[in-house]
Amino acid sequence: MRPMPKPYPAEFRRDVVAVARKNEAPLFQIAKDFGVSEATLHNWLKKADIEDGIRPGVTDGQASEIRAMKRRMRLLDRAGKRSAAPRCGVSIAGEPAKKLMYPLVRELAATDAPIRVPVAVTCRILGFSKQAFYHWLREPVSDRTWDEAHLINAAYDIHADDPAFGYRFIADELAEQGFTASERRVWRLCSQHELWSMFANRRGRRRKAGPPVHDDHVQRKFTAPRPNQLWLTDITEHRTGTGNLYLCAIKDVYSNRIVGYSIDSRMKASLAVSALRMSISRREPEGTVVHSDRGSQFRSKKFVRVLADNGLVGSMGRVGACLLTG
């Protein structure tokens, strides 16, 4: 394989172009005298005219900026890739990265830009149409984007209240709040913003228990001198012929009795909240310490809010310390 010839020095090219622009001899004669082909000389003249602003085109500085933008766009594409949804092989990568490039196209085409690049040139090099850019320019925030912004804000609040929720539960909660969105659309938004269920079994993703939202006020001293001073709570799973059931029970340490419970087919924050509300309605406690492990149901905003609204004190042990609450 023959090696590639070395490029001519920039100073040599400038000298040849300067001689050719004097029009003192035919171009083929000048090319022959300098030992280059006539096609190469034509190419040098064309690039020199573009650099000097004599003819339209992309200068070397503009071309380097566009190459840098293409590299940034490829990085955005790789960073924005998401796995396809179940039962579907459609990828959602690509379009968000291109939309992020539209402001750069506008800045390069501005009349006061240091190096002005026409919209047609930038769009062609970056790989999208002028029509798509001008459509974005007329309407930077579409109605769909506006609606999805409200959807994802509501989804964030729902997931923060109960981290155990996956996209299906989030879709149900959104429908109850009056939003109209398909389950597929909710999956796409949750995937883009990584709103996964705490119990999702995702390959390569190892989740750790979240930080405690309360101090440990018990310190393994499971005794109480009077009723309603210390309650213990935990969630257990029970298999049945029709599926799993989850039981959340709250026990008074003094009497060793169950003061409240709740049963559900889903291990949601509402399971723990229902058991706590039953205990409060039956005992009407004041300043009771409610001790639990670091399960997401007990760290949820709903559960913490019910504790605070009723003057109860939350307490949390170490990770997975079910025996401490049983």
C-alpha positions in Angstrom: 0.0 0.0 0.0 1.5 3.3 -1.1 1.9 5.9 1.7 -0.1 9.1 1.6 1.8 12.1 0.2 2.6 14.8 2.7 0.5 18.0 2.3 2.1 21.1 0.8 3.2 23.7 3.4 0.8 26.5 4.0 3.4 29.1 3.0 4.0 27.4 -0.3 0.2 27.3 -1.1 -0.1 31.0 -0.3 2.8 31.8 -2.6 1.3 29.8 -5.5 -2.1 31.4 -5.0 -0.5 34.9 -5.0 1.2 34.2 -8.3 -2.0 32.8 -9.9 -4.1 35.8 -8.8 -1.8 38.2 -10.8 -3.1 36.6 -14.0 0.4 37.0 -15.7 0.3 33.4 -17.1 -2.3 30.6 -17.7 -3.2 28.5 -14.7 -1.9 25.3 -16.3 1.5 26.9 -16.9 1.7 28.2 -13.3 0.8 24.7 -12.0 3.4 23.1 -14.2 6.1 25.6 -13.0 5.4 24.9 -9.3 5.0 21.1 -9.8 1.4 20.8 -8.9 -1.7 19.6 -10.8 -4.0 22.2 -12.3 -6.9 20.7 -10.3 -5.0 21.2 -7.1 -4.3 24.9 -8.0 -8.0 25.4 -8.7 -8.8 24.0 -5.3 -6.3 26.2 -3.6 -7.7 29.3 -5.4 -11.3 28.3 -4.4 -10.3 27.9 -0.7 -8.4 31.2 -0.7 -11.5 33.0 -2.1 -13.6 31.5 0.6 -11.1 32.5 3.4 -10.9 36.1 2.0 -14.7 36.4 1.7 -14.7 36.6 -2.1 -17.1 33.7 -2.5 -19.5 32.0 -0.1 -18.5 28.9 1.7 -17.2 27.4 4.9 -13.8 28.6 6.0 -11.3 26.4 7.8 -12.1 28.0 11.2 -15.9 27.4 10.6 -15.2 23.8 9.5 -13.2 23.1 12.7 -16.1 24.6 14.8 -18.6 22.4 13.0 -16.5 19.3 13.5 -16.3 20.2 17.2 -20.1 20.5 17.3 -20.5 17.1 15.6 -18.3 15.6 18.3 -20.4 17.2 21.0 -23.6 15.9 19.3 -22.2 12.4 19.2 -21.4 12.6 22.9 -24.9 13.8 23.6 -26.3 10.9 21.5 -24.3 8.4 23.5 -25.2 10.0 26.8 -28.9 10.1 25.9 -29.3 6.5 24.8 -31.9 4.5 26.6 -32.8 0.8 26.3 -36.0 0.0 24.4 -39.2 -0.5 26.2 -40.7 -4.0 26.7 -42.5 -5.3 23.6 -40.9 -2.6 21.4 -37.6 -2.0 19.7 -37.9 1.7 19.3 -35.0 3.8 20.6 -35.6 7.3 22.0 -32.0 8.4 21.5 -31.1 11.1 18.9 -33.9 13.6 18.8 -33.2 15.3 22.1 -29.5 15.7 21.1 -30.5 17.4 17.8 -32.8 19.7 19.6 -30.0 20.7 21.9 -28.0 21.6 18.7 -30.6 24.0 17.3 -29.5 27.0 19.5 -26.0 26.5 18.3 -27.2 26.7 14.7 -29.0 29.9 15.5 -25.9 31.4 17.2 -23.7 30.5 14.2 -26.1 32.1 11.7 -26.5 35.3 13.7 -25.4 38.5 11.9 -23.2 39.5 14.9 -21.5 36.1 15.1 -17.7 36.2 15.1 -17.7 33.6 12.3 -21.0 33.4 10.5 -22.1 30.0 9.2 -25.2 29.8 7.0 -28.1 27.7 8.4 -28.1 25.5 5.4 -24.5 24.6 5.8 -24.6 23.8 9.5 -27.8 21.8 9.2 -26.4 19.8 6.3 -23.2 19.0 8.2 -24.9 18.2 11.5 -27.4 15.9 9.7 -30.8 17.4 10.1 -33.1 19.4 7.8 -33.5 23.2 7.6 -37.3 22.7 8.0 -36.8 21.0 11.4 -34.6 23.9 12.6 -37.0 26.6 11.4 -40.0 24.8 12.9 -38.1 24.8 16.3 -37.2 28.5 15.7 -40.9 29.4 15.3 -42.0 27.3 18.3 -39.0 26.5 20.7 -41.4 25.0 23.2 -44.1 22.9 21.6 -47.4 22.0 23.2 -46.3 18.4 23.6 -43.0 19.5 25.3 -45.0 21.7 27.6 -47.5 18.9 28.5 -44.6 16.5 29.1 -42.9 19.0 31.4 -46.0 19.0 33.6 -46.2 15.2 33.4 -42.7 14.6 34.5 -43.0 17.2 37.3 -46.0 15.3 38.6 -44.2 12.0 38.1 -41.3 13.3 40.2 -43.6 14.2 43.0 -45.3 10.8 42.9 -42.0 8.9 42.9 -40.7 11.1 45.7 -43.7 10.2 47.8 -43.3 6.5 47.2 -39.9 5.4 45.7 -41.3 1.9 45.3 -43.5 3.1 42.4 -42.5 2.0 38.9 -43.8 3.5 35.7 -47.0 1.5 35.8 -48.0 2.7 39.3 -46.9 6.2 38.3 -49.2 6.0 35.3 -52.1 5.0 37.6 -51.4 7.9 40.0 -51.2 10.4 37.1 -54.6 9.2 35.8 -56.1 9.7 39.3 -54.7 13.2 39.3 -56.4 14.1 36.0 -53.5 13.7 33.6 -54.1 12.0 30.2 -51.1 9.9 29.2 -50.6 6.4 27.9 -48.6 3.9 29.9 -46.0 3.8 27.0 -45.6 7.6 27.2 -45.1 7.5 31.0 -42.5 4.7 30.5 -40.6 6.9 28.1 -40.6 9.9 30.4 -39.6 7.8 33.4 -36.8 6.1 31.4 -35.4 9.4 30.3 -35.4 10.8 33.8 -34.4 7.4 35.5 -37.5 7.2 37.7 -37.1 3.5 38.5 -38.9 1.5 41.2 -36.7 0.8 44.2 -37.5 -2.9 43.7 -36.8 -2.9 39.9 -34.5 -5.8 38.9 -32.3 -4.1 36.4 -29.2 -5.8 35.2 -26.0 -4.2 36.4 -27.8 -1.9 38.8 -27.3 -2.6 42.5 -29.3 -0.4 44.8 -28.4 0.4 48.3 -30.9 1.2 51.0 -31.6 4.9 51.2 -30.4 7.1 54.1 -32.5 7.3 57.2 -35.0 10.1 57.6 -35.0 9.8 61.4 -32.5 9.2 64.1 -32.4 6.0 66.0 -34.2 6.9 69.3 -34.4 3.2 70.4 -30.8 2.0 70.3 -31.9 -1.6 70.7 -33.7 -0.9 74.0 -37.1 -2.5 73.2 -38.8 -1.7 76.5 -41.4 0.9 77.5 -42.7 1.8 81.0 -46.2 2.8 79.8 -48.5 2.3 76.8 -48.1 4.3 73.6 -44.5 5.3 74.4 -42.8 3.1 71.8 -44.4 1.5 68.7 -42.6 -0.9 66.3 -43.6 -1.4 62.7 -42.6 -3.7 59.8 -43.9 -5.1 56.6 -44.1 -8.9 55.9 -44.9 -10.8 52.7 -47.3 -13.7 52.6 -47.9 -16.0 49.6 -51.4 -17.0 48.8 -53.1 -19.0 46.0 -53.9 -15.8 44.2 -50.6 -14.0 44.6 -48.6 -12.2 47.3 -50.1 -10.2 50.1 -48.2 -7.6 52.2 -49.0 -6.9 55.8 -47.9 -3.9 57.7 -48.4 -4.1 61.4 -47.7 -1.7 64.3 -47.1 -3.1 67.8 -47.1 -1.4 71.1 -44.0 -2.5 73.0 -45.6 -2.1 76.5 -48.6 -4.3 75.9 -47.1 -6.4 73.0 -50.4 -5.9 71.1 -51.0 -5.0 67.5 -52.5 -1.5 67.6 -52.9 -1.1 63.8 -52.4 -3.0 60.6 -53.0 -2.8 56.8 -53.1 -5.5 54.0 -52.5 -4.8 50.3 -51.4 -6.7 47.2 -48.8 -3.9 46.6 -46.0 -2.9 48.9 -46.6 0.8 48.6 -46.2 3.7 51.0 -50.0 3.8 51.4 -49.7 0.4 53.1 -47.6 1.8 55.9 -49.7 5.0 56.0 -53.0 3.1 56.4 -51.6 1.0 59.3 -50.3 4.2 61.0 -53.6 6.0 60.6 -55.5 3.0 62.1 -53.2 3.0 65.1 -53.6 6.7 65.6 -57.4 6.5 65.4 -57.5 3.7 67.9 -55.0 4.9 70.5 -54.8 8.7 70.0 -51.1 8.8 71.1 -49.0 11.9 72.0 -45.3 12.0 71.4 -45.1 8.2 70.6 -41.8 7.0 69.1 -42.5 4.9 65.9 -39.5 2.7 65.1 -39.0 1.1 61.8 -36.2 -0.1 59.4 -35.1 2.0 56.4 -37.7 0.6 54.0 -38.8 3.0 51.3 -42.4 2.9 52.6 -41.3 4.3 56.0 -39.0 6.9 54.3 -41.7 8.2 52.0 -43.0 11.7 52.3 -46.5 10.5 53.0 -45.5 8.4 56.0 -43.2 11.2 57.4 -46.0 13.7 57.0 -48.5 11.7 58.9 -46.0 11.3 61.8 -45.4 15.0 61.9 -49.1 16.0 61.6 -50.0 13.8 64.6 -47.1 14.7 66.9 -45.3 11.4 66.6 -41.6 10.9 66.6 -40.0 8.8 63.9 -37.1 6.4 64.6 -35.0 4.2 62.2 -32.6 1.4 62.8 -29.9 0.0 60.6 -30.4 -1.4 57.1 -32.6 -4.5 56.9 -33.0 -4.7 60.7 -36.3 -6.5 60.6 -35.6 -8.3 63.9 -35.4 -4.9 65.6 -38.9 -4.2 64.7 -40.5 -7.6 65.0 
